[in-house]
């Protein structure tokens, strides 16, 4: 279920840097959400970029096409029940990856983690609450 979408201004970053961002984000996501799972379930992750034309993006009220900063924004999805510390690591880590690969200032990056109830998420047409019943149950009632 892990999905991250980086919202970027078009024509501001080289494709190779975006590709490295997506690859590193995939590995980071799995390492953060599934630290003790081996092999890492990379097949669960979707990472992509949505590009917005500079004339359609304003930062601080200034269009990027008129000199505004191309300040990246990300959204990432995770099934609910994950520890708060894990969600905070996601926010910090995706910010760090944007800084590393795209060279933006950390203070310009904004992002959010969206927690989704497993009954509202589909995997292969079935609710995650059924497909991932063991994992969801462990998050709800962690072992002591």
C-alpha positions as CSV (number, residue, x, y, z in Angstrom):
1,X,0.0,0.0,0.0
2,X,2.8,2.5,0.5
3,X,2.4,5.2,-2.1
4,X,4.4,8.4,-2.3
5,X,3.6,11.2,-4.8
6,X,6.1,14.0,-5.2
7,X,4.5,17.2,-6.6
8,X,7.2,19.1,-8.6
9,X,7.4,22.1,-10.9
10,X,8.0,20.8,-14.4
11,X,11.2,21.6,-16.2
12,X,13.1,22.4,-13.0
13,X,14.8,19.1,-12.3
14,X,16.7,16.7,-14.5
15,X,15.1,13.3,-15.2
16,X,18.1,11.4,-13.8
17,X,17.7,13.2,-10.4
18,X,14.0,12.4,-10.3
19,X,14.7,8.8,-11.1
20,X,17.2,8.5,-8.2
21,X,14.6,10.2,-6.0
22,X,12.0,7.6,-6.9
23,X,14.3,4.7,-6.5
24,X,15.6,5.9,-3.1
25,X,12.1,6.8,-1.9
26,X,11.0,3.2,-2.7
27,X,13.8,1.7,-0.6
28,X,13.4,4.2,2.2
29,X,9.6,3.6,2.4
30,X,10.1,-0.2,2.8
31,X,13.0,0.2,5.2
32,X,10.8,2.5,7.4
33,X,7.5,0.6,7.3
34,X,8.9,-3.0,7.2
35,X,12.3,-2.8,9.1
36,X,12.3,-6.5,10.1
37,X,10.9,-8.0,7.0
38,X,13.3,-9.8,4.7
39,X,13.2,-9.8,1.8
40,X,11.9,-6.3,1.8
41,X,8.4,-6.1,0.1
42,X,9.4,-3.6,-2.6
43,X,6.6,-4.8,-4.8
44,X,4.1,-3.0,-2.5
45,X,5.5,0.4,-3.1
46,X,4.4,2.9,-5.7
47,X,6.5,6.1,-6.1
48,X,5.7,8.7,-8.7
49,X,6.0,12.4,-9.6
50,X,3.3,14.7,-10.7
51,X,4.6,17.7,-12.7
52,X,3.0,21.0,-12.6
53,X,3.7,23.8,-15.2
54,X,5.6,26.8,-13.7
55,X,2.7,29.1,-14.6
56,X,0.4,26.9,-12.5
57,X,2.4,26.8,-9.3
58,X,2.7,29.7,-6.8
59,X,4.9,29.7,-3.7
60,X,4.3,32.6,-1.3
61,X,1.9,34.1,-3.8
62,X,4.4,34.3,-6.6
63,X,4.1,32.1,-9.7
64,X,7.2,30.1,-10.4
65,X,7.1,31.3,-14.0
66,X,7.4,34.9,-12.5
67,X,10.3,34.0,-10.2
68,X,8.6,32.1,-7.3
69,X,10.4,29.2,-5.7
70,X,9.7,25.7,-7.0
71,X,8.9,24.4,-3.5
72,X,8.3,20.6,-3.6
73,X,5.3,19.0,-1.9
74,X,4.8,15.3,-1.2
75,X,1.9,13.1,-0.1
76,X,2.5,9.6,1.2
77,X,-0.1,6.9,2.1
78,X,0.2,4.4,4.9
79,X,-2.4,2.0,6.4
80,X,-3.6,3.4,9.7
81,X,-2.3,2.0,13.0
82,X,1.4,2.7,12.4
83,X,3.3,4.3,15.2
84,X,3.6,8.0,15.2
85,X,7.4,7.8,15.3
86,X,7.3,5.9,12.0
87,X,5.1,8.5,10.4
88,X,7.5,11.2,11.5
89,X,10.4,9.3,10.0
90,X,8.5,9.2,6.7
91,X,8.0,13.0,6.7
92,X,11.6,13.7,7.6
93,X,13.0,11.1,5.2
94,X,11.0,12.2,2.2
95,X,12.1,15.8,2.9
96,X,15.7,14.7,3.1
97,X,15.4,12.8,-0.2
98,X,14.0,15.9,-2.0
99,X,16.9,18.0,-0.6
100,X,19.5,15.4,-1.5
101,X,18.3,14.7,-5.1
102,X,16.8,18.0,-6.2
103,X,18.9,20.4,-4.3
104,X,16.0,22.4,-2.7
105,X,16.1,24.0,0.7
106,X,14.5,21.9,3.4
107,X,12.4,24.8,4.6
108,X,10.7,24.9,1.2
109,X,9.5,21.3,1.3
110,X,6.0,20.5,2.5
111,X,4.4,17.1,2.9
112,X,1.9,14.9,4.6
113,X,1.3,11.4,5.6
114,X,-2.2,10.2,5.0
115,X,-3.3,7.3,7.1
116,X,-6.0,5.1,5.5
117,X,-8.3,2.7,7.2
118,X,-7.5,-0.8,5.8
119,X,-11.3,-1.3,5.0
120,X,-11.0,1.7,2.7
121,X,-7.9,0.5,0.7
122,X,-8.0,-2.1,-2.1
123,X,-5.3,-4.6,-3.0
124,X,-6.2,-6.5,-6.1
125,X,-9.9,-5.6,-5.6
126,X,-10.1,-6.8,-2.0
127,X,-10.0,-4.7,1.1
128,X,-6.6,-4.5,2.8
129,X,-8.3,-5.4,6.0
130,X,-8.8,-8.9,4.5
131,X,-5.7,-9.2,2.4
132,X,-3.3,-7.9,5.1
133,X,-5.3,-9.2,8.1
134,X,-2.3,-10.5,10.0
135,X,-0.3,-7.3,9.6
136,X,-3.2,-5.0,10.4
137,X,-4.0,-7.1,13.5
138,X,-0.4,-6.8,14.7
139,X,-0.5,-3.0,14.4
140,X,-3.8,-2.9,16.3
141,X,-2.5,-5.3,19.0
142,X,1.4,-5.3,19.0
143,X,3.2,-8.2,20.7
144,X,4.5,-7.4,24.1
